[in-house]
Amino acid sequence: MRLLLTIAGLFVFLYCKSARENVNLGINPEQGKQKILLGDFRQKTNVHSMNLGKLAKDIAVIELMKEGYHVEIFETSFDPILVKREEPKSTLKNMILKAAGEQNERIITTEMFDSHFISELGKEKSFDYFIQGKLHIYKEEFKQNAPTEIIAYITLSNSEGKLIAAISSKAKTSAELNSEDISEVILNGIKKIPQVINK
């Protein structure tokens, strides 16, 4: 009987320990080290998948908070996985704005925002750094049991649009692509951010 109770207790302990390890918590400090505006992780892939760019962004938010940064999320009305091409810049609205001497409307694409976009954003929003990224997920289509390659490319710019650093993180998985693969690549990249900022 004592042996059964010991085994049961050990099972409960291991189960609870495992459950706790699957929870990741980040608290957004009111007065963090610096304020980070987090943009999208644009996704480019030939693998049928969910919006892993959104998952990558969610993971990045938590990790940045854990590092002590105050994080604000920069939202767009576009789904990064669905936007295929840049909207034409010579739209009627842009022509009218240009004639009136006003700034052209912003163009949202699958590409990352350039320095001009970020510098203009810095005039409207208060932040120290702007982080955005790309998530490349590739698998050889005609090779049986080919591994899936995941590459995260992350850029760090200041509020004036100056590129401060670029970080890449890569992994290969032979199994079915899952959230833990994305988490590993993103965490490895985001953990380099404090080294760059504090340099």
Secondary structure, 3 states (H helix, E strand, C coil): CHHHHHHHHHHHHHHHHHHHHCCCCCCCCCCCCCEEEEEEEEEEECCCCCCHHHHHHHHHHHHHHHCCCEEEECCCCCCCCCCCCCCCCCCHHHHHHHHCCCCCCCCCCCCCCCHHHHHHHHHHCCCCEEEEEEEEEEECCCCCCCCEEEEEEEEEEECCCCEEEEEEEEEEECCCCCHHHHHHHHHHHHCCHHHHHCC
